[in-house]
Amino acid sequence: MTRHKSGMVRMTALAAVLAVGAAACGSDTGGTSTGGTQLSATLKGSGATFPKGFYEVAIEAFHTEQPGVTIEYPGGGSGTGRQNLQDGVVDFAGSDGLVKDEDKPKYKGEFLYFPTVAAPITVSYNLDVKDVVLDADSIAKIFQRQITKWDDPAITALNAGASLPSTDIVVAHRSDGSGTTENFTKYLVAAAPGTWTLKSGSTVEWPADTQAGNGNAGVATIVKDTPGAIGYVDLSDAKATGLTFATIVNQAGKKVKATLDGASAALAGATVNPDLTYNPLNAAGDAAYPITAPTWILVYKNQTDAAKGTALKAFLTYVLTDAQSFANDVDYAKLPDSLRQKAVAQVDTIVVPAA
């Protein structure tokens, strides 16, 4: 039922995109930059489930312009995507996290980071109380099992006037190597350094009495089906599943909801590195949603197949141009224009062999 609803939401968004597709083509934001040339290739990708809702719609919309290009993106988690690219079994990887320096020599050559979209990671819960407010310390204690009841004094202090029950808190987290986990835990390291002790990473040693779900959708299902549950879920899956999510106290001390405007405010102040990586977590600013996660597509700079390389460059250009116009429709924040332009320019640095 959950995935059916999610699919319906995204297909509705796709229908809207295709309805205005003709207007988007030839706009000053881009297009596939193939000059009308029809391409033929099959591209395989894997990785982050966090941006999967956006990629699914972008792939289908791109296919209407380039019907000879088939793109597979089953997800699998950021860790899987990075490993698959390292092993050379996919043409591109989706990842919400960065490759560790010690792992870079294991790849089959130089790779590039292409930022695509960003979105809030919600702290979703199953409780008959609306607008629960949490801060970084309370979130850290909940996920470390130091707070186990919803009426714990640390939570009630943040929710004056709310009638919080003594319901047991059930913690849900990812079972797979996950960029969502990495960004969620990086946020806690940054925002609750004196409280959070589980460090950060695509996997962490969660307490034994917590529950694990595969992908963002798996965590969303646990939260939806379990009274008292709480979990970290991307905005797209949280909304598609009908979850309720907490308001979070940000670095400025403001109570901010998980919205695309809040994500955009976090992106606005982020410093972009020369390789187009950046970190919007725990961003400064009154309007910034503090658990805003970036995501990238990773590709090898030197392609080995002419047809695939050309198709990949066209798809990346589409994601960074026309597809940005419908990111909000599937609950993702588009890139700031300055970052988008740098990413588009970087597409030209991908080397494709002569056909």
Secondary structure, DSSP 8 states (H G I E B T S, - for coil): -HHHHHHHHHHHHHHHHHHTHHHHTTSTT----STT----EEEEEEE-STTHHHHHHHHHHHHHH-TTEEEE---B-HHHHHHHHHHT-SSEEEESS---GGGGGGSSS-EEEEEEEEEEEEEEE--S-SS-EE-HHHHHHHHTTS--BTT-HHHHTTSTT------B-EEEEESS--HHHHHHHHHHHHH-TTT--S--SSS----TT-EEESHHHHHHHHHHHSTTEEEEEEHHHHHHHT-EE-EEE-TTS-EE-S-HHHHHHHHHT--B-TTS-B--TT--STT--SSEEEEEEEEESB-S-HHHHHHHHHHHHHHHTGGGGGTGGGT-B---HHHHHHHHHHHTT-B----
